[in-house]
Amino acid sequence: MRLGSGTFATCCVAIEVLGIAVFLRGFFPAPVRSSARAEHGAEPPAPEPSAGASSNWTTLPSPLFSKVVIVLIDALRDDFVFGSKGVKFMPYTTYLVEKGASHSFVAEAKPPTVTMPRIKALMTGSLPGFVDVVRNLNSPALLEDSVIRQAKTAGKRIIFYGDETWVKLFPKHFAEYDGTTSFFVSDYTEVDNNVTRHLDKVLKRGDWDMLILHYLGLDHIGHISGPNSPLIGHKLSEMDSVLMKIHTSLQSKERETPLPNLLVLCGDHGMSETGSHGASSMEEVNTPLILISSAFERKPGDIRHPKHVQQTDVAATLAIALGLPIPKDSVGSLLFPVVEGRPMREQLRFLHLNTVQLSKLLQENVPSYEKDPGFEQFKMSERLHGNWIRLYLEEKHSEVLFNLGSKVLRQYLAALKTLSLSLSTQVAQYDMYSMMVGTVVVLEVLTLLLLSVPQALHRKAELEVPLSSPGFSLLFYLVILVLSAVHVIVCTSAESSCYFCGLSWLAAGGVMVLASALLCVIVSVLTNVLVGGNTSRKNPVHPSSRWSELDLLILLGTAGHVLSLGASSFVEEEHQTWYFLVNTLCLALSQETYRNYFLGDDSEPPCGLHVEQGLDGATPAWQDGSACDALERDKGHRSPSPSQVLRGHKKWMVLASPWLILACCRLLRSLNQTGVQWAHRPDLGHWLTSSDHKAELSVLAAISLLVVFVLVQRGCSSVSKAALALGLLGVYCYRAAIGSVQFPWRPDSQDISKGIIEARFVYIFVLGILFTGTKDLLKSQVIAADFKLKTVGLWEIHSGLVLLAALLFRPHNLPVLAFSLLIQTLMTKFIWKPLRHDAAEITVMHYWFGQAFFYFQGNSNNIATVDISAGFVGLDTYVEIPAVLLTAFGTYAGPVLWASHLVYFLSSETRSSSALSHACFCYALICSIPVSTYIVLVTSLRYHLFIWSVFSPKLLYEGMHLLITAAVCVFFTAMDQTRLTQS
């Protein structure tokens, strides 16, 4: 079957997306789980150890507290409470920490530091899988055992107010609740007022056992303006007053209850220096945990410094405090200061229950559990505990009894620590079968793309795909038979659950048929290449065929970037790789420019690598000697060299353009520090976003929007120009409405709103410009001769995307957009046109600059740098699909805008019918190489120390980037089909 290069590449990328999806599902595994499911009913508690005689304590200990109130403040960093901000803005909390009846801890949250996985860790004591960062946007019901489930089963009445994620995780568990949307980050007042308004009436009532309050305002302020915003102080003061109200109310009610009450203040995760979260920096993982109760009275002079614990320890502690069984999947240990005031027998009983639960979980998940140091310590502790019980029953008061009890305590605590650590390291078991299936599909697609390069980049931009060969090939049926046998063997013998085995036979069979067909096509293409290779050796290509310096740079740069993905430091600092590549590209272009102008290099370009020699219609074949012969015949009417065309100031602009672009890139590097090693250093972005420099930020934003208009309006129709001007004005008005910038006539305005009207005003013009461009494209299909109408339509679509990016970008990032358009203009006028680069080289240059601008925006391979506030611009409620799409576009605006400019440039500057097909194929290939290599590297490094903190986030970024690439290739193919229709 004969396919165009672009259509073939689009199909390949679509199959690759399927392979990556299967791989990701297998790579991000489910954490260790107990085989005893929560719905199977509660197991009887482990009896107290005994030495010879039967134990007389076989029930759960009584609750330690009458009522428990959990105040969870989203994104509460530890230094917000224990640091200078806490002293200044939370005086009551600081008093409780330093002198009150409380125990303070710094609880470490494991990545991913986003809300839903952290709630699961707090209530189940388990470590959620990293893929929960994706599921965070749509939390499914939690089926694991948890403190909430145990409390509900025990008949306790639970009341909840706050983040609706809890309601989704624990449906039908709350006797009373009021959920608030957690993803509408522009709101940081009403979202907390909706929680506080219930407090007075609930605290007066006594018909509840557990009260959970989840405040979101602090997290939303962080997303909007960062941890250094003046709004942070106001919000901390508000939270301090809420805590004081709850604590005083609980104290006043204690006279009516036989047991004391417990107030827990905690955070689900911290907040990075940019105000986001999701990664593993100290600011994101360290959260405060304060347990406040009259049972924790301290003696005069008793100074209690915050101890470092794990966030998973909270579940076991709450279960013991409420007299409930510890959740079966918990890997946490009891916070011993909570029970250290109880009698020795109760302390040992609590620790024994915790170690029994951890040892059972270890037995169910580690085959060689008997050799585990923690299990050995547990057995020894249990024997000592039995001896202590026998001595306790004989004589209750003796120094020997006390000393032995202290020894058993220390032994239990050591066993708890070792068991918890062992389970945490065994937290995930990879689904290797699903990973292998996904890897095979992806590598087959990459192999097929590489083998198809000579045909795909031929001047006809077509290739013969032997789709009929699988149906008539014995190899095809043999491979299906082998894969089916492997599937049956793996799925019937696997001890752990496998995602691919869980698929229906129709779905799994479809993937196996696809893999078999790809293998047969690869074998057929490889056979043709080998046969063609023998022919080409008999008839060698033109002797002048060679690779240019730019081609070598592209090849070495791509290979160097791919190899760098195997090192964690290079993944963390990948922006440095792309900055180096684009800077080197500018130097190579400068050298090429000087050679053309000063050395008089008017000879024919080499015929080895180039797809199209220039954009003037001459399209020689890939490594085809006849192409060079054709150029020799056409010497008389060949396009003149750049030095013959441009004179005067245009010539000097051509010579200066690479250096101007280099200067622009250097300025952009100073705008946003990203990565890990230097992310904490001050940059121009931090300086601009501080409250002291709002005037400077306003001027810079206005100038950037003006530059955007000047550079974009040149290719638009008069109607689109007016819409663009009004839209950019609306962008500034939106930023002024939310307080990011200020109007010159109202420098001290305090009228801050959500800017919903202003943002929707801009959306109208964005949709209008996109509609106009689409209309022109459709009209150009009908009027085949109107080539100009199509180019105008493509530019207007590009302009609409630029306007949307201007709306979603933070004000200090608007210069990134302006410089992107400026570099595109310089490259178009003074580099690509005069130097007559071919479609393949232009495509790679667009791809490199798109990747560089991804990092110029301040993005990184760290999930915390994703600006989720972009998904809520102009929305007054959380709507999932628009929020996801806007966030994705705001994050990948750089690559998308450079890809849309590539389509416009190749459609407008060349009449070659193969340019778009070549560009689509090259774009798909250069995106597929790093993705395919990276999944192999990640598989081999799956036990690396930084697999979850460094390599896994990058894997999610690569998967998302491949999905964006698929969408870009579809657009390429659509435009290419339009050209074919016209021709």
Secondary structure by P-SEA (a helix, b strand, c coil): ccccaaaaaaaaaaaaaaaaaaaaaaaaccccccccccccccccccccccccccccccccccccccbbbbbbbcccccccccccccccccaaaaaaaccccbbbbbbbbccccccaaaaaaaacccccccccccccccccccccccaaaaaaaabbbbbbbccccccccccccccccccccccccccccaaaaaaacccccccccccccbbbbbbcaaaaaaaccccccaaaaaaaaaaaaaaaaaaaaaaaacccccbbbbbbbbbccccccccccccccccccbbbbbbbcccccccccccccbbbbbccaaaaaaaaaacccccccccccccccccccccaaaaaaaaaaaaaaaaaaaaaccccccccaaaaaaaaaaaaaaaaaaaaaaccccaaaaaaaaaaaaaaaaaaaaaaaaaaaaccccaaaaaaaaaaaaaaaaaaaaaacccccccccbbbbccccccccaaaaaaaaaaaaaaaaaaaccccccccccccaaaaaaaaaaaaaaaaaaaaaaaaaaaaaaaaaaccccccccccaaaaaaaaaaaaaaaacccaaaaaaaaaaaaaaaaaaaaaaaaaaaaaccccccccccccccccccccccccccccaaaaaaaaaaccccccccccccccaaaaaaaaaaaaaaaaaaaaaaaccccccccccccaaaaaaccccaaaaaaaaaaaaaaaaaaccccccaaaaaaaaaaaaaaaaaaaaaccccccccccccccccaaaaaaaaaaaaaaaaaaaaaaaaaaaaaccaaaaaaaaaaaaaaaaaaaaaaaccccaaaaaaaaaaaaaaaaccccccccccaaaaaaaaaaaaaaaaaaacccccccccccccccccccccccaaaaaaaaaaaaaaaaaaaaaaaaaaacccccccaaaaaaaaaaaaaaaaaaaaaaaaaaacccccccccaaaaaaaaaaaaaaaaaaaaaaaaaaaaaaaac
